[in-house]
Amino acid sequence: FVHPVAATVGGVVDHIDHIVNLIGPDHVGLGSDFDGIPYTPKGLEDASRMPDITRELVKRGYGKEDIVKILGGNHLRLIKEIAG
């Protein structure tokens, strides 16, 4: 899991990469718990830093479609499927 003391944006995206490689980008989503965790990864101190994840995904070669899925599209798809 993400290191509790020395976690970074890169480390978070390492985990995204791992899950994408295991099960694909259609099954990855982020949940921010800025109001409910005792620490944040370095570079993700608050929600204003979320674009840093996008930049890191782009840097690693993720395309727009997969980035949209990971950053919220998958959540919206599931809500629509479940709620009708």
Secondary structure as GFF3:
##gff-version 3
##sequence-region A 1 84
A	DSSP	alpha_helix	9	23	.	.	.	ID=ss1
A	DSSP	three_ten_helix	25	27	.	.	.	ID=ss2
A	DSSP	three_ten_helix	47	49	.	.	.	ID=ss3
A	DSSP	alpha_helix	51	59	.	.	.	ID=ss4
A	DSSP	alpha_helix	64	68	.	.	.	ID=ss5
A	DSSP	pi_helix	69	73	.	.	.	ID=ss6
A	DSSP	alpha_helix	74	83	.	.	.	ID=ss7
###
